Amino acid sequence: MARYSFRLPDIGEGIAEAEIVAWHVKVGERVEEDAQLADMMTDKATVEMESPVSGVVVEIAGEVGDLIAIGSTLAVIETDGDVAVDEAPADTPAEQQVEAETPGAEEVSVAEVAEPASVAAPAPVPAPAPAPTPVPAPAVAVADHSKAVLASPAVRARAKDLGVDLSQVQAEGDRVRHADLDAFLRYSGGQGYHAPGASRARADEPIKVIGMRRKIAENMAASKRAIPHFTYVEEMDVTALEEMRADLNANRGQRPKLTMLPFLIVAICRTIPQFPMINARYDDEGGVVTRYGAVHLGMATQTPAGLMVPVIRDAQDMNVWQLASEITRLAEAARTGKAKVEELTGGTLTVTSLGPLGGIATTPVINRPEVAIIGPNKIVERPVFDGDEIRRAKLMNLSISCDHRVVDGWDAASYVQALKKLVETPVLLFAD
């Protein structure tokens, strides 16, 4: 038999370490060649590590949530045949080896413990103080559960509604009255009492922040620390756009169903050439803002593991049907954990939508190093003035958060007004 040390391979350009998000084996278990060992996460992408050999797992590098450097040992497998043996794993700390080989360390420690410098004389023991005279405790009335509790029907009904056991209530007289029940609720601390409809406290639940949740926390914290955000919100009348969307869906045939998002993306792409500072990335260290000609649109997507942002490449070249298909494909890949690294990186602008939960307005956090993020909110029906007439309209607020180092407030407001014009006159979305 031989031991094979499986080292974490290079799983991405520029990646120095990866996080363990799941183990598929335990120490002592047998693993077959090409079977899954662990799932490793790096920069929002999860990579499956497969065993290159068959054998019994004798060591693993750490627990879920630990970070492992590229090239360090991830697992040690005892194989049946002759396989290259890794005698000295590279990630063994050198100081541990030196300490183990240093002679005399243990003897010094034992000598210091066994031979104290001096022994102090014992202090005189004071005479014991006389025991205090016991003071009898005041008598406390205790309900006698062996006897039937006397109470009026009204008191019994109230106690039942409150969830109070009348045998726990101390009566002043021969029966339990409302005043006795009030005193119990006031001074008993609620022991044995639980008001109907009230919530019970649950046990505290410590949850280790690992995997996607840790990446989200790190990215959001870095974005808020580094970027001076400001948010602008505008109301848009989407009545005509919703009518157009309904007509297109009614005649879509085999094409995907259209939501509001493809139309909004078309509007975003059509207005970007007039406002190139919106579709940009800011290099903090280099002090360079890159304005992109193509729109690689990030699409914030909620998944079981947390928020992911797959990227629609060259969104400016797609029509609403193509965008609907790509939105569905990328969202499904993100939710099932099958999105590729290249599908999760390289965005130049992000859209985040909560759909029917969109609320009145949002203040979305910019996906650094981008400089803007757009958030459509919930569509609501309200009466609006149209000249001297009042009509029913479908209204939607749209929020945009911008990096104030790159985008001025006037630019953000002007950009949203250009979006508003296209959204409220949707035929312009299809005009050349």
Beta strands, then each sheet from edge to edge (+ up, - down):
strand 1: 2-7
strand 2: 17-23
strand 3: 30-31
strand 4: 36-42
strand 5: 45-50
strand 6: 55-60
strand 7: 67-69
strand 8: 73-79
strand 9: 229-237
strand 10: 280-283
strand 11: 288-291
strand 12: 297-299
strand 13: 301-303
strand 14: 306-308
strand 15: 311-312
strand 16: 349-351
strand 17: 372-386
strand 18: 389-403
sheet 1: 1+ 8- 6+ 3-
sheet 2: 5+ 4- 2+ 7-
sheet 3: 9+ 18- 17+ 16+ 12+ 15-
sheet 4: 10+ 11-
sheet 5: 13+ 14-
end
